Amino acid sequence: MTRVRLSVAERRGELLRAAIGQIEARGVAAVRIADVASALGVSNALVLYHFSSKEQLVAAAFRHAAEADLAHLRRLLGRRSPALRRLRSAVRWYAPTGQAKGWRLWIEGWAAALREPALREVTEDLDRQWKAALAEVIAEGVAAGEFPCPDPQGAAFRLTALLDGLAVQLTSYPGSVPRTRAQQWAEEALARELGLEPAASPAR
């Protein structure tokens, strides 16, 4: 069967999506250029034409996933609605009980970033942007008088740290915490960080 000729951007996107799938299935350490090529039915040389090494491919794949997640987060936080409602939507999506990125992929990325400078740069950049986006909306809510959070940046840092930690627990040890309880903890943490009683944070 003749393959459709793709543009450079389309081909890179195809390779990055395949790399993400292979990382999720095999882990960063085990995945090979050959695995990505085989998944698409192309040659190793084609993969290496676009990405000169496995390290470059892996870092680019994580950045591709990160940019998609950040775009979705910004859509949630950019809605025309009260800050509290936007923050609750973001937490419900980002929490390990929600529909955010594949947590197995990011746990792999965090571990590999300890040894791979290029990947560490990607994960650090994602982390900074994620916290900054949350802090900005928290500050908007404070300015609008919705809640009295005195430290938006600190609140964003602590909240994402809790959500990341819950993700590691639920992904690494399935069943260790009921998903409904984890979601409840996430929502209670958001309310506390905003200076609200949990019951004062509306469901919608």
C-alpha positions, 0 to 999 in steps of 0.5 A, a space after each residue: 500500500 502506497 503511503 501518503 506523502 506528508 509535509 515535514 510538520 505532519 511527519 514530525 507530528 506523526 513521529 512524535 505521537 508514535 514516540 509518546 505511544 511507545 514511551 507509555 508502553 515500554 518506558 523511556 529507558 527501553 524505547 528505541 528508535 526502531 520501535 517508533 519506526 516499526 510502529 509507523 512502518 517506516 525506516 529508522 533512517 526516516 526517524 533519524 532524519 527528523 530527530 538526530 538521536 533518541 534523546 532528541 526524539 524523547 525530549 521533543 515527544 514530551 514537549 509535544 505532549 506538554 504543549 497539548 496539555 498546556 493549551 487545554 489548561 489555558 482554554 479551561 482557565 480562559 473561559 468567561 466565568 468566575 475564577 473559582 469555577 475555572 480553577 475547579 474545572 482545571 483541578 477536576 481535569 488535571 487531577 489523576 482522577 480526571 482526563 488530563 495527560 497520561 500520568 504514566 507518561 509523565 512519571 516516566 518523564 520525571 524519572 528520566 529527567 534526572 539523567 537527561 538534561 534536555 528532558 529536564 528542561 522540558 519538564 521544568 518548563 512545563 512545571 513553571 508554565 502550569 504553576 504560572 497559569 494557575 497562579 494568574 487565575 488565583 490572583 484574578 479571583 483575589 482581585 475580584 473578591 471571590 476568595 482571600 488567598 494571600 499567596 497565589 504563587 505558593 497556592 499554585 505550587 502546593 496544589 500542583 505538588 499534591 496533585 502530582 503526588 496523588 498521580 504517582 500513588 494512583 498510577 504506581 499503586 492502583 487501588 491504594 486510594 479510592 479515586 473518589 477520595 482522591 478527587 475529594 482531597 483535590 477539591 478540599 485542597 483547592 478550597 483550603 488554598 483559596 482560603 475557603 471552607 470546602 463546603 463553600 466551594 460550589 460544585 459548578 
